């Protein structure tokens, strides 16, 4: 199974996924990114924390090529 990295971008900040995860293909990686975005946003829905809807996951392959971008906005549609 291919290895994908779900890097989290928040404005100019990038939190790299150091280990990656194996998924059947980029469609499954995008599905996991949407699930993770929902989890992160639900954890932020408390006083004094922003929802972070402007963040996104940059999904990279083993060669560190960005193969997809999943915006958190997509997770609430």
N, CA, C and O atoms as a CHARMM CRD file, in Angstrom:
* protein
*
  308
    1    1 UNK  N      0.84100  -1.18600   0.00000 PROA 1      0.00000
    2    1 UNK  CA     0.00000   0.00000   0.00000 PROA 1      0.00000
    3    1 UNK  C      0.88000   1.24100   0.00000 PROA 1      0.00000
    4    1 UNK  O      1.91500   1.28600   0.66400 PROA 1      0.00000
    5    2 UNK  N      0.45500   2.23700  -0.74800 PROA 2      0.00000
    6    2 UNK  CA     1.24600   3.47400  -0.80100 PROA 2      0.00000
    7    2 UNK  C      1.22900   4.23400   0.51700 PROA 2      0.00000
    8    2 UNK  O      0.26800   4.16700   1.28400 PROA 2      0.00000
    9    3 UNK  N      2.29600   4.94300   0.75600 PROA 3      0.00000
   10    3 UNK  CA     2.45100   5.76700   1.95100 PROA 3      0.00000
   11    3 UNK  C      2.10800   7.21400   1.60100 PROA 3      0.00000
   12    3 UNK  O      2.60200   7.75900   0.61300 PROA 3      0.00000
   13    4 UNK  N      1.25400   7.82800   2.42500 PROA 4      0.00000
   14    4 UNK  CA     0.87300   9.22300   2.24100 PROA 4      0.00000
   15    4 UNK  C      1.12600   9.98400   3.53700 PROA 4      0.00000
   16    4 UNK  O      1.04800   9.42300   4.63000 PROA 4      0.00000
   17    5 UNK  N      1.42800  11.26600   3.39300 PROA 5      0.00000
   18    5 UNK  CA     1.68500  12.14000   4.54000 PROA 5      0.00000
   19    5 UNK  C      0.61800  13.22500   4.56200 PROA 5      0.00000
   20    5 UNK  O      0.38600  13.89500   3.55600 PROA 5      0.00000
   21    6 UNK  N     -0.03000  13.39600   5.71100 PROA 6      0.00000
   22    6 UNK  CA    -1.06500  14.41500   5.86800 PROA 6      0.00000
   23    6 UNK  C     -0.45800  15.59200   6.62300 PROA 6      0.00000
   24    6 UNK  O     -0.51900  15.65300   7.85100 PROA 6      0.00000
   25    7 UNK  N      0.12000  16.51500   5.88800 PROA 7      0.00000
   26    7 UNK  CA     0.72700  17.70600   6.48400 PROA 7      0.00000
   27    7 UNK  C     -0.38000  18.73000   6.75500 PROA 7      0.00000
   28    7 UNK  O     -1.23700  18.97200   5.90500 PROA 7      0.00000
   29    8 UNK  N     -0.34900  19.31100   7.92200 PROA 8      0.00000
   30    8 UNK  CA    -1.37100  20.29100   8.31500 PROA 8      0.00000
   31    8 UNK  C     -0.85500  21.70300   8.10400 PROA 8      0.00000
   32    8 UNK  O      0.15100  22.10100   8.69200 PROA 8      0.00000
   33    9 UNK  N     -1.54800  22.45700   7.26400 PROA 9      0.00000
   34    9 UNK  CA    -1.18300  23.85200   7.00400 PROA 9      0.00000
   35    9 UNK  C     -2.18600  24.76200   7.70300 PROA 9      0.00000
   36    9 UNK  O     -3.39900  24.60400   7.56500 PROA 9      0.00000
   37   10 UNK  N     -1.64600  25.72100   8.45900 PROA 10     0.00000
   38   10 UNK  CA    -2.44500  26.74700   9.14100 PROA 10     0.00000
   39   10 UNK  C     -1.81300  28.08500   8.80200 PROA 10     0.00000
   40   10 UNK  O     -0.88600  28.53100   9.47700 PROA 10     0.00000
   41   11 UNK  N     -2.31700  28.72200   7.75400 PROA 11     0.00000
   42   11 UNK  CA    -1.71500  29.96500   7.28900 PROA 11     0.00000
   43   11 UNK  C     -0.33800  29.68100   6.73000 PROA 11     0.00000
   44   11 UNK  O     -0.19100  28.86700   5.81800 PROA 11     0.00000
   45   12 UNK  N      0.67200  30.34400   7.26700 PROA 12     0.00000
   46   12 UNK  CA     2.03700  30.10700   6.79700 PROA 12     0.00000
   47   12 UNK  C      2.72900  28.99100   7.58000 PROA 12     0.00000
   48   12 UNK  O      3.84500  28.59900   7.24000 PROA 12     0.00000
   49   13 UNK  N      2.07800  28.47800   8.62400 PROA 13     0.00000
   50   13 UNK  CA     2.66100  27.40300   9.43100 PROA 13     0.00000
   51   13 UNK  C      2.33700  26.04400   8.82100 PROA 13     0.00000
   52   13 UNK  O      1.21500  25.80800   8.37300 PROA 13     0.00000
   53   14 UNK  N      3.31200  25.16700   8.80600 PROA 14     0.00000
   54   14 UNK  CA     3.12100  23.81300   8.31200 PROA 14     0.00000
   55   14 UNK  C      3.59600  22.82900   9.36900 PROA 14     0.00000
   56   14 UNK  O      4.75600  22.85300   9.78000 PROA 14     0.00000
   57   15 UNK  N      2.68800  21.96400   9.80500 PROA 15     0.00000
   58   15 UNK  CA     3.04100  20.89400  10.73300 PROA 15     0.00000
   59   15 UNK  C      3.15900  19.61500   9.91500 PROA 15     0.00000
   60   15 UNK  O      2.16200  19.05000   9.46500 PROA 15     0.00000
   61   16 UNK  N      4.37800  19.17800   9.73700 PROA 16     0.00000
   62   16 UNK  CA     4.63600  18.00700   8.90000 PROA 16     0.00000
   63   16 UNK  C      4.25000  16.72600   9.60700 PROA 16     0.00000
   64   16 UNK  O      4.43600  16.58200  10.81600 PROA 16     0.00000
   65   17 UNK  N      3.71600  15.81000   8.84400 PROA 17     0.00000
   66   17 UNK  CA     3.41600  14.46300   9.30700 PROA 17     0.00000
   67   17 UNK  C      4.70700  13.66200   9.13600 PROA 17     0.00000
   68   17 UNK  O      5.06600  13.32600   8.00700 PROA 17     0.00000
   69   18 UNK  N      5.40500  13.35000  10.21300 PROA 18     0.00000
   70   18 UNK  CA     6.72000  12.71800  10.07900 PROA 18     0.00000
   71   18 UNK  C      6.67500  11.24600   9.67700 PROA 18     0.00000
   72   18 UNK  O      7.63000  10.73900   9.08800 PROA 18     0.00000
   73   19 UNK  N      5.58000  10.55600   9.98600 PROA 19     0.00000
   74   19 UNK  CA     5.53100   9.10900   9.77900 PROA 19     0.00000
   75   19 UNK  C      4.71700   8.68900   8.56300 PROA 19     0.00000
   76   19 UNK  O      5.04800   7.70500   7.90200 PROA 19     0.00000
   77   20 UNK  N      3.65800   9.43000   8.26700 PROA 20     0.00000
   78   20 UNK  CA     2.77300   9.04500   7.17600 PROA 20     0.00000
   79   20 UNK  C      1.90400   7.86600   7.55200 PROA 20     0.00000
   80   20 UNK  O      2.03900   7.28400   8.62800 PROA 20     0.00000
   81   21 UNK  N      1.00800   7.52800   6.64100 PROA 21     0.00000
   82   21 UNK  CA     0.10000   6.39500   6.82100 PROA 21     0.00000
   83   21 UNK  C     -0.10400   5.72200   5.48000 PROA 21     0.00000
   84   21 UNK  O     -0.03000   6.36200   4.43100 PROA 21     0.00000
   85   22 UNK  N     -0.35800   4.43200   5.52200 PROA 22     0.00000
   86   22 UNK  CA    -0.61500   3.68100   4.29200 PROA 22     0.00000
   87   22 UNK  C     -2.11000   3.69500   3.97900 PROA 22     0.00000
   88   22 UNK  O     -2.94200   3.39800   4.83500 PROA 22     0.00000
   89   23 UNK  N     -2.42600   4.04400   2.74900 PROA 23     0.00000
   90   23 UNK  CA    -3.79700   4.03900   2.25100 PROA 23     0.00000
   91   23 UNK  C     -3.80000   3.36000   0.88800 PROA 23     0.00000
   92   23 UNK  O     -2.78000   3.32200   0.20100 PROA 23     0.00000
   93   24 UNK  N     -4.94900   2.82700   0.50400 PROA 24     0.00000
   94   24 UNK  CA    -5.06400   2.17300  -0.79700 PROA 24     0.00000
   95   24 UNK  C     -4.71100   3.11600  -1.93900 PROA 24     0.00000
   96   24 UNK  O     -4.03600   2.73700  -2.89700 PROA 24     0.00000
   97   25 UNK  N     -5.18900   4.36900  -1.81400 PROA 25     0.00000
   98   25 UNK  CA    -4.92500   5.36800  -2.84000 PROA 25     0.00000
   99   25 UNK  C     -5.20500   6.75600  -2.27500 PROA 25     0.00000
  100   25 UNK  O     -5.54000   6.89800  -1.09900 PROA 25     0.00000
  101   26 UNK  N     -5.06700   7.76300  -3.10500 PROA 26     0.00000
  102   26 UNK  CA    -5.24500   9.14800  -2.65700 PROA 26     0.00000
  103   26 UNK  C     -6.69500   9.41300  -2.23300 PROA 26     0.00000
  104   26 UNK  O     -6.93200  10.27700  -1.38900 PROA 26     0.00000
  105   27 UNK  N     -7.65700   8.69800  -2.79100 PROA 27     0.00000
  106   27 UNK  CA    -9.06700   8.86800  -2.38900 PROA 27     0.00000
  107   27 UNK  C     -9.23600   8.49000  -0.91800 PROA 27     0.00000
  108   27 UNK  O     -9.91400   9.19500  -0.17000 PROA 27     0.00000
  109   28 UNK  N     -8.63100   7.39800  -0.50800 PROA 28     0.00000
  110   28 UNK  CA    -8.70700   6.99200   0.89200 PROA 28     0.00000
  111   28 UNK  C     -7.94400   7.96500   1.78800 PROA 28     0.00000
  112   28 UNK  O     -8.36900   8.23500   2.91200 PROA 28     0.00000
  113   29 UNK  N     -6.83300   8.48900   1.30400 PROA 29     0.00000
  114   29 UNK  CA    -6.07100   9.48200   2.07100 PROA 29     0.00000
  115   29 UNK  C     -6.89500  10.75100   2.26100 PROA 29     0.00000
  116   29 UNK  O     -6.88300  11.33900   3.34200 PROA 29     0.00000
  117   30 UNK  N     -7.61300  11.17800   1.22000 PROA 30     0.00000
  118   30 UNK  CA    -8.47300  12.36100   1.32600 PROA 30     0.00000
  119   30 UNK  C     -9.60700  12.11800   2.31800 PROA 30     0.00000
  120   30 UNK  O     -9.96200  13.01200   3.08600 PROA 30     0.00000
  121   31 UNK  N    -10.17100  10.92300   2.30600 PROA 31     0.00000
  122   31 UNK  CA   -11.23500  10.58800   3.25100 PROA 31     0.00000
  123   31 UNK  C    -10.73300  10.67400   4.68900 PROA 31     0.00000
  124   31 UNK  O    -11.43600  11.18100   5.56400 PROA 31     0.00000
  125   32 UNK  N     -9.53400  10.18500   4.93400 PROA 32     0.00000
  126   32 UNK  CA    -8.94000  10.27300   6.27700 PROA 32     0.00000
  127   32 UNK  C     -8.67100  11.72400   6.64800 PROA 32     0.00000
  128   32 UNK  O     -8.86200  12.11300   7.80000 PROA 32     0.00000
  129   33 UNK  N     -8.23000  12.52800   5.68700 PROA 33     0.00000
  130   33 UNK  CA    -7.98000  13.94900   5.95000 PROA 33     0.00000
  131   33 UNK  C     -9.27300  14.65800   6.33900 PROA 33     0.00000
  132   33 UNK  O     -9.27000  15.48700   7.25000 PROA 33     0.00000
  133   34 UNK  N    -10.36300  14.35000   5.67400 PROA 34     0.00000
  134   34 UNK  CA   -11.66200  14.95900   6.01900 PROA 34     0.00000
  135   34 UNK  C    -12.07900  14.54000   7.41600 PROA 34     0.00000
  136   34 UNK  O    -12.53000  15.36900   8.20600 PROA 34     0.00000
  137   35 UNK  N    -11.93300  13.26200   7.72500 PROA 35     0.00000
  138   35 UNK  CA   -12.26800  12.77100   9.07600 PROA 35     0.00000
  139   35 UNK  C    -11.40800  13.47600  10.13000 PROA 35     0.00000
  140   35 UNK  O    -11.92000  13.90600  11.16300 PROA 35     0.00000
  141   36 UNK  N    -10.11700  13.59200   9.87200 PROA 36     0.00000
  142   36 UNK  CA    -9.21600  14.25400  10.81800 PROA 36     0.00000
  143   36 UNK  C     -9.54300  15.73600  10.96700 PROA 36     0.00000
  144   36 UNK  O     -9.46500  16.28000  12.06900 PROA 36     0.00000
  145   37 UNK  N     -9.90600  16.38900   9.87500 PROA 37     0.00000
  146   37 UNK  CA   -10.28800  17.80600   9.94000 PROA 37     0.00000
  147   37 UNK  C    -11.51000  17.98600  10.82600 PROA 37     0.00000
  148   37 UNK  O    -11.56400  18.91500  11.63200 PROA 37     0.00000
  149   38 UNK  N    -12.48400  17.10700  10.68200 PROA 38     0.00000
  150   38 UNK  CA   -13.69000  17.17600  11.53100 PROA 38     0.00000
  151   38 UNK  C    -13.33800  16.99600  13.00100 PROA 38     0.00000
  152   38 UNK  O    -13.85800  17.70300  13.86400 PROA 38     0.00000
  153   39 UNK  N    -12.45300  16.04800  13.27900 PROA 39     0.00000
  154   39 UNK  CA   -12.03100  15.83100  14.66600 PROA 39     0.00000
  155   39 UNK  C    -11.34000  17.06300  15.23200 PROA 39     0.00000
  156   39 UNK  O    -11.64500  17.50000  16.34200 PROA 39     0.00000
  157   40 UNK  N    -10.41100  17.62000  14.46800 PROA 40     0.00000
  158   40 UNK  CA    -9.67700  18.80100  14.94200 PROA 40     0.00000
  159   40 UNK  C    -10.61200  19.98600  15.16600 PROA 40     0.00000
  160   40 UNK  O    -10.46600  20.71300  16.14900 PROA 40     0.00000
  161   41 UNK  N    -11.57000  20.18500  14.26500 PROA 41     0.00000
  162   41 UNK  CA   -12.50700  21.29800  14.43800 PROA 41     0.00000
  163   41 UNK  C    -13.42600  21.07500  15.63000 PROA 41     0.00000
  164   41 UNK  O    -13.74000  22.02100  16.35200 PROA 41     0.00000
  165   42 UNK  N    -13.86800  19.82200  15.84800 PROA 42     0.00000
  166   42 UNK  CA   -14.75800  19.56100  16.97900 PROA 42     0.00000
  167   42 UNK  C    -14.04300  19.78500  18.30500 PROA 42     0.00000
  168   42 UNK  O    -14.67000  20.18300  19.28600 PROA 42     0.00000
  169   43 UNK  N    -12.74200  19.53400  18.34500 PROA 43     0.00000
  170   43 UNK  CA   -11.96800  19.77700  19.55600 PROA 43     0.00000
  171   43 UNK  C    -11.77500  21.26900  19.80100 PROA 43     0.00000
  172   43 UNK  O    -11.49500  21.68800  20.92400 PROA 43     0.00000
  173   44 UNK  N    -11.92500  22.06800  18.74900 PROA 44     0.00000
  174   44 UNK  CA   -11.72000  23.51300  18.86100 PROA 44     0.00000
  175   44 UNK  C    -12.98300  24.26900  19.24500 PROA 44     0.00000
  176   44 UNK  O    -12.92800  25.46600  19.52400 PROA 44     0.00000
  177   45 UNK  N    -14.11900  23.58200  19.26200 PROA 45     0.00000
  178   45 UNK  CA   -15.38600  24.25700  19.53700 PROA 45     0.00000
  179   45 UNK  C    -15.59200  24.37400  21.04800 PROA 45     0.00000
  180   45 UNK  O    -16.51100  23.78800  21.62000 PROA 45     0.00000
  181   46 UNK  N    -14.72100  25.13500  21.65900 PROA 46     0.00000
  182   46 UNK  CA   -14.85500  25.48400  23.06400 PROA 46     0.00000
  183   46 UNK  C    -14.50800  26.96100  23.16800 PROA 46     0.00000
  184   46 UNK  O    -13.86800  27.50300  22.26700 PROA 46     0.00000
  185   47 UNK  N    -14.91800  27.63100  24.25200 PROA 47     0.00000
  186   47 UNK  CA   -14.65800  29.07700  24.35800 PROA 47     0.00000
  187   47 UNK  C    -13.18300  29.43600  24.15200 PROA 47     0.00000
  188   47 UNK  O    -12.27500  28.71700  24.57000 PROA 47     0.00000
  189   48 UNK  N    -12.98900  30.56500  23.49900 PROA 48     0.00000
  190   48 UNK  CA   -11.66700  31.15900  23.29300 PROA 48     0.00000
  191   48 UNK  C    -10.76000  30.39000  22.33400 PROA 48     0.00000
  192   48 UNK  O     -9.55500  30.63800  22.30300 PROA 48     0.00000
  193   49 UNK  N    -11.30400  29.47700  21.56600 PROA 49     0.00000
  194   49 UNK  CA   -10.49300  28.78500  20.55900 PROA 49     0.00000
  195   49 UNK  C    -11.16500  28.94600  19.20800 PROA 49     0.00000
  196   49 UNK  O    -12.39100  28.90600  19.10800 PROA 49     0.00000
  197   50 UNK  N    -10.37600  29.12500  18.19100 PROA 50     0.00000
  198   50 UNK  CA   -10.94700  29.30500  16.86400 PROA 50     0.00000
  199   50 UNK  C    -11.21200  27.94900  16.22500 PROA 50     0.00000
  200   50 UNK  O    -10.55900  26.95400  16.54100 PROA 50     0.00000
  201   51 UNK  N    -12.15500  27.93200  15.34600 PROA 51     0.00000
  202   51 UNK  CA   -12.54900  26.68800  14.69400 PROA 51     0.00000
  203   51 UNK  C    -11.46300  26.18300  13.75000 PROA 51     0.00000
  204   51 UNK  O    -11.27200  24.97500  13.61300 PROA 51     0.00000
  205   52 UNK  N    -10.76000  27.08900  13.10800 PROA 52     0.00000
  206   52 UNK  CA    -9.67600  26.68000  12.21800 PROA 52     0.00000
  207   52 UNK  C    -10.13800  26.24300  10.85100 PROA 52     0.00000
  208   52 UNK  O     -9.48500  25.43200  10.19400 PROA 52     0.00000
  209   53 UNK  N    -11.26800  26.77900  10.42100 PROA 53     0.00000
  210   53 UNK  CA   -11.84300  26.36500   9.14200 PROA 53     0.00000
  211   53 UNK  C    -10.97400  26.75300   7.94600 PROA 53     0.00000
  212   53 UNK  O    -11.16800  26.22600   6.85000 PROA 53     0.00000
  213   54 UNK  N    -10.03400  27.65300   8.13500 PROA 54     0.00000
  214   54 UNK  CA    -9.15400  28.06800   7.04400 PROA 54     0.00000
  215   54 UNK  C     -7.93500  27.16600   6.89200 PROA 54     0.00000
  216   54 UNK  O     -7.13700  27.36400   5.97500 PROA 54     0.00000
  217   55 UNK  N     -7.77700  26.18800   7.76500 PROA 55     0.00000
  218   55 UNK  CA    -6.65100  25.25800   7.66900 PROA 55     0.00000
  219   55 UNK  C     -6.88100  24.26000   6.53300 PROA 55     0.00000
  220   55 UNK  O     -7.97500  24.17800   5.97500 PROA 55     0.00000
  221   56 UNK  N     -5.85200  23.51700   6.20900 PROA 56     0.00000
  222   56 UNK  CA    -5.99900  22.46200   5.20300 PROA 56     0.00000
  223   56 UNK  C     -4.94700  21.37900   5.44900 PROA 56     0.00000
  224   56 UNK  O     -3.93800  21.60400   6.11700 PROA 56     0.00000
  225   57 UNK  N     -5.21400  20.20900   4.89400 PROA 57     0.00000
  226   57 UNK  CA    -4.23400  19.14100   4.85000 PROA 57     0.00000
  227   57 UNK  C     -3.62300  19.13000   3.46000 PROA 57     0.00000
  228   57 UNK  O     -4.33800  19.14100   2.45800 PROA 57     0.00000
  229   58 UNK  N     -2.31500  19.10700   3.40400 PROA 58     0.00000
  230   58 UNK  CA    -1.59700  18.91000   2.15800 PROA 58     0.00000
  231   58 UNK  C     -1.16500  17.44500   2.15500 PROA 58     0.00000
  232   58 UNK  O     -0.33700  17.03200   2.96700 PROA 58     0.00000
  233   59 UNK  N     -1.72200  16.68000   1.25200 PROA 59     0.00000
  234   59 UNK  CA    -1.42300  15.25400   1.19500 PROA 59     0.00000
  235   59 UNK  C     -0.26300  15.04500   0.22400 PROA 59     0.00000
  236   59 UNK  O     -0.33200  15.41200  -0.94900 PROA 59     0.00000
  237   60 UNK  N      0.79500  14.44900   0.74900 PROA 60     0.00000
  238   60 UNK  CA     1.99600  14.21800  -0.05700 PROA 60     0.00000
  239   60 UNK  C      2.24700  12.71800  -0.21100 PROA 60     0.00000
  240   60 UNK  O      1.90800  11.92300   0.66600 PROA 60     0.00000
  241   61 UNK  N      2.84600  12.35000  -1.33900 PROA 61     0.00000
  242   61 UNK  CA     3.22200  10.95900  -1.55200 PROA 61     0.00000
  243   61 UNK  C      4.61600  10.70500  -0.97300 PROA 61     0.00000
  244   61 UNK  O      5.20000  11.57300  -0.32400 PROA 61     0.00000
  245   62 UNK  N      5.13200   9.50700  -1.22000 PROA 62     0.00000
  246   62 UNK  CA     6.43400   9.12300  -0.66100 PROA 62     0.00000
  247   62 UNK  C      7.57800  10.00100  -1.14700 PROA 62     0.00000
  248   62 UNK  O      8.59800  10.12100  -0.47000 PROA 62     0.00000
  249   63 UNK  N      7.41800  10.60800  -2.30400 PROA 63     0.00000
  250   63 UNK  CA     8.46100  11.48000  -2.84200 PROA 63     0.00000
  251   63 UNK  C      8.25200  12.93200  -2.41200 PROA 63     0.00000
  252   63 UNK  O      8.93400  13.83400  -2.89800 PROA 63     0.00000
  253   64 UNK  N      7.31200  13.15000  -1.50600 PROA 64     0.00000
  254   64 UNK  CA     6.96500  14.46700  -0.97600 PROA 64     0.00000
  255   64 UNK  C      6.33700  15.39000  -2.02200 PROA 64     0.00000
  256   64 UNK  O      6.43300  16.61300  -1.92000 PROA 64     0.00000
  257   65 UNK  N      5.69600  14.79300  -3.02600 PROA 65     0.00000
  258   65 UNK  CA     4.91600  15.55400  -3.99300 PROA 65     0.00000
  259   65 UNK  C      3.50900  15.74500  -3.44100 PROA 65     0.00000
  260   65 UNK  O      2.88200  14.78200  -2.99900 PROA 65     0.00000
  261   66 UNK  N      3.01200  16.96700  -3.46200 PROA 66     0.00000
  262   66 UNK  CA     1.64300  17.21600  -3.01000 PROA 66     0.00000
  263   66 UNK  C      0.70300  16.63700  -4.06200 PROA 66     0.00000
  264   66 UNK  O      0.71200  17.06400  -5.21700 PROA 66     0.00000
  265   67 UNK  N     -0.11500  15.65400  -3.65200 PROA 67     0.00000
  266   67 UNK  CA    -1.02700  14.99200  -4.58800 PROA 67     0.00000
  267   67 UNK  C     -2.46700  15.44000  -4.39700 PROA 67     0.00000
  268   67 UNK  O     -3.31100  15.20200  -5.26100 PROA 67     0.00000
  269   68 UNK  N     -2.75700  16.09000  -3.26800 PROA 68     0.00000
  270   68 UNK  CA    -4.10600  16.59700  -3.01400 PROA 68     0.00000
  271   68 UNK  C     -4.05300  17.59100  -1.86600 PROA 68     0.00000
  272   68 UNK  O     -3.16700  17.54000  -1.01300 PROA 68     0.00000
  273   69 UNK  N     -5.01600  18.48900  -1.86500 PROA 69     0.00000
  274   69 UNK  CA    -5.19400  19.42800  -0.76300 PROA 69     0.00000
  275   69 UNK  C     -6.63400  19.29700  -0.30400 PROA 69     0.00000
  276   69 UNK  O     -7.56500  19.38500  -1.10400 PROA 69     0.00000
  277   70 UNK  N     -6.80700  19.08500   0.99300 PROA 70     0.00000
  278   70 UNK  CA    -8.14900  18.99100   1.58100 PROA 70     0.00000
  279   70 UNK  C     -8.31800  20.15900   2.52700 PROA 70     0.00000
  280   70 UNK  O     -7.68800  20.21500   3.58300 PROA 70     0.00000
  281   71 UNK  N     -9.16500  21.08300   2.14400 PROA 71     0.00000
  282   71 UNK  CA    -9.45500  22.24800   2.97900 PROA 71     0.00000
  283   71 UNK  C    -10.47300  21.86800   4.04100 PROA 71     0.00000
  284   71 UNK  O    -11.40900  21.11500   3.77600 PROA 71     0.00000
  285   72 UNK  N    -10.28400  22.39400   5.24400 PROA 72     0.00000
  286   72 UNK  CA   -11.20500  22.07700   6.32800 PROA 72     0.00000
  287   72 UNK  C    -12.62900  22.45200   5.95800 PROA 72     0.00000
  288   72 UNK  O    -13.57500  21.82100   6.43100 PROA 72     0.00000
  289   73 UNK  N    -12.80100  23.47000   5.11700 PROA 73     0.00000
  290   73 UNK  CA   -14.15000  23.86000   4.67500 PROA 73     0.00000
  291   73 UNK  C    -14.88300  22.69600   4.02500 PROA 73     0.00000
  292   73 UNK  O    -16.10400  22.58700   4.13900 PROA 73     0.00000
  293   74 UNK  N    -14.13700  21.82000   3.34000 PROA 74     0.00000
  294   74 UNK  CA   -14.73300  20.65900   2.68800 PROA 74     0.00000
  295   74 UNK  C    -15.32900  19.67700   3.70900 PROA 74     0.00000
  296   74 UNK  O    -16.25100  18.92400   3.39500 PROA 74     0.00000
  297   75 UNK  N    -14.79900  19.69800   4.90700 PROA 75     0.00000
  298   75 UNK  CA   -15.23600  18.76100   5.93500 PROA 75     0.00000
  299   75 UNK  C    -16.57000  19.14000   6.55300 PROA 75     0.00000
  300   75 UNK  O    -17.17500  18.33500   7.26200 PROA 75     0.00000
  301   76 UNK  N    -17.03800  20.35500   6.29400 PROA 76     0.00000
  302   76 UNK  CA   -18.31900  20.77700   6.88200 PROA 76     0.00000
  303   76 UNK  C    -19.43400  20.81800   5.84200 PROA 76     0.00000
  304   76 UNK  O    -20.55400  21.22000   6.15600 PROA 76     0.00000
  305   77 UNK  N    -19.14900  20.41200   4.62600 PROA 77     0.00000
  306   77 UNK  CA   -20.18400  20.36500   3.58600 PROA 77     0.00000
  307   77 UNK  C    -20.89300  19.04700   3.59100 PROA 77     0.00000
  308   77 UNK  O    -21.79500  18.82800   2.78300 PROA 77     0.00000
